[in-house]
Amino acid sequence: MEKVVKQDIERRMARYNEACRKSGAKLTHQRMEIFREVAQTGDHPDAEKVFQGVRERMPTVSLDTVYRTLWWLKGLGLITTLGSSRERTRFDANLSRHHHFVCVQCGLTRDFYSDNFDKLTLPESLQSIGHVETTQVVVKGLCLKCASDEQSVAKKQRKEETL
């Protein structure tokens, strides 16, 4: 699990408290713990992963509560989503301008920053499709662990073929 620095977590929790106050929403313990679970990781967890993490601290929390709260948090603008399928959507509390690396083998997702990508000029043809709200670049490839595992398997296979 990629941990987020304490200062960022505290800033995100303060933003959560302020957004709840402004919207008139109750600052419930369950909502706070669900948001904290997303805010404290850079792993971009899906709802199931958030549920597992929160359940360690709050065994009575339901998966339904986690799903409803995550979409409520998105509605408040406290988290963003990655992915197109509502069932496998991943959640991200990092609202700063950033992009994502996604491992095509294990699904590892990590943030990265690029001034060049931030300055991308979008084609005019997008106007005939819809209104662009945000732009994020998703880079797909093999993470270092999967690449290393793949090389190890290939070496083992070559060695077996020579025997």
N, C-alpha and C positions, 0 to 999 in steps of 0.2 A: 504494500500500500504506500503510495507516495504521500507523505505528510506535507501539510501546509504549515508555514511558520506561524508561531503563536500570534504575532502581531496581525497577520492577515485574518486569522480566525476571529480575533477580538474585534477587528474592524467590520468583518462580515456580521458578527453577532450584534454589534451596535446598529448596523444598517437594518437588520431584522427587527430589532426592538423599535426603531424609529418608524419603519414601514407599518408595523402592526399598530402602533399608536395613531399614526396618520390615517389609517384605514378604519380605525375603530375596532379592529379585530382583537379577540382575547389572546393574551400571551399565555397559552396553555403549555404545560410541561411537555406534552407529546409533540406539539408543533415545534417547540424549541429544540427538542432532541432530534427530531427528523431533520430540521434545517442544519443543526450542528453536525450531523452525520455527513451531509453533503459538503458543508463548509470546511470541514477539517481534512478533506482528502483532495488530492489532485487526480484521483483515479476515474472520475466521471462515472459514478456508480449508477446502475439501473435500480428500479424500485425494489427488486428482490434483494439486492446487495444492501441497500439502505435499510430495508426491513430486518435483515440478519444482524446488522450492526446495532440498530436501535434496540432490537429484542434482547441483546446481551445486557443492556442497562434497564430496559423496561419490558419484562417478559409478557405483559398483558397487551402490548400494542398489537394491532391487527394489520395484516397486509393491506386490507381495504383502507384503513386509516392512513397508512403510508402513501398509497397511491393518491388518495384525495388530497392529502396535505402537500405532496410534491406539485400537483397541478395547481393548487391554491397558491403555493409559493411562486410558481412561474407566473401566475396571474398578477401577483403583487410586484413582479419584476425583480425578485430576489435571486432567482436562478434562471439559467437558460437550459435549452435541451439540445441534444445531438442525436441524430438518427431520424429516420422517417416513420418508423413503426411505433405506434403508441405503446404497444406491449413491451418493446425492447428499447424504449427511449432511455437515454443516459442523461444524467443531470449534472450541472456544472454551476458552482457558486462563484466562480471567477468571472466577474463582469467586465474586467479590463479587456482591452482589445488584444486578442490572441488568436492562435490557430492551433490545429491539432494534428498529431501524428497518431495513426492507428495501425497496430500490427494486424496484418491480414490472417495471421495464424492463431494467435492467442487472444486477440481483441484488446490488448493493452492500449490505453489511450492516454496521451500526455500532451500538455500544453507546450507550445513554443511561441516565441515572439519574433517578428520580422518586420522591420520598417519597410522593406521592399514590398512585401505582401500587403501591408497596410495601405500602400499607395497605388494598388492595382486600379487601373481604369477599366470600368465595366463597359461592355459593348452596348451600343444603342439598341441593338435587337432585343435586349431584355425588357425594354419599355413595352413591347408588344406582348410580353408574357405576363408582366405584373410589376408591382412596386417593390423595389429592394429595400429592406429594412436594415439588414446587417450583411456583412460579407466576412466569411471565415474560410480559410483554405484548409482542406483536409488532405494530409499527405499520408498515403498508405504504403506500407512496406513491411519488412520483418524487423522486429525489435532485436536488440543485441542478443538476448537470451535465446530466442527462437532461431536466429541465424547461427549462433554457436551450436545449438542442439542439432540443427540441420547438417552442419559441417561434420559434427561428430558421427552422426548416422551415416553420412556419405563415406567418411573415412573407414568406418567399421565395415560397410558393405564392400568397399574396394579391397580391404584386407581379407575378407572372407572369400572374395572372388579369386584372389591370388593363391589361396591355400589349396 
